[in-house]
Amino acid sequence: MSANRSVRLAHNIIDRPKLDLPAAGQFAINEIFCSLQGEGAQAGRAMVFLRFSQCNLRCSVSNSGFDCDTDFSGKRVMTQSQIFSELSAMKLQTDWLLLTGGEPALQVTPDFLGALKNAGWKIAIETNGTIRLPEGFDWITLSPKSAEHTIRQRHADEVKYVLSEGMSLPRPSIAAKHYFVSPAFQPDGTLRREDLEWCINLVKQAPDKWRLSIQLHKLIGIR
Ligand code: SF4
């Protein structure tokens, strides 16, 4: 095992006007589907995934240690009522709704969050932390992909770092109940043994704080 791929998390956040975001009152949605959460402390829980289009980062091996494997460019521009109409059919399967992306915090407003909660959803979010979230989420997963000083969300339920061989154990200043190290998968969906073993050894360095999280949905071939 080598330590030859030292990566410093970058701070190149794309300004909001440069992103292809819809007008106020509309949302750019990539997909809506029901599946199982595949990682972190909620792994195995059935959730409806509301995936927002657009992200303010462009993660790559050189700036984050791995290449982004999420296609967040495709979008349907939807109104709030159109989103609620699609979600209502899925409410029979689970009360949990996960807002993900891309970066969902680019589009989630306090009003939208409040309306979802009034409709009876428990709301989880997966964010890169570069935008401060409104209050009221039931579960926050913060997965930093940029330099620590760019993180605006200062608390979460869980913090998860995607790491590959050669990257060091982070020293997050974000308050959270759970801290996870997650080995980066390859663009073809495989997990390199070297990245897995590197992350296992990182966890062993501070076992009281860190746990390993594997993206189970990739391992078992569900989305
Ligand atoms: S923050 Fe997530 S969605 Fe955005 S570019 Fe990075 S890996 Fe992709």
Residues whose N, C-alpha, C, O or C-beta is under 5 A from the ligand:
A	BS01	SF4	C55 L57 R58 C59 C68 T70 G101 G102 N128 K145
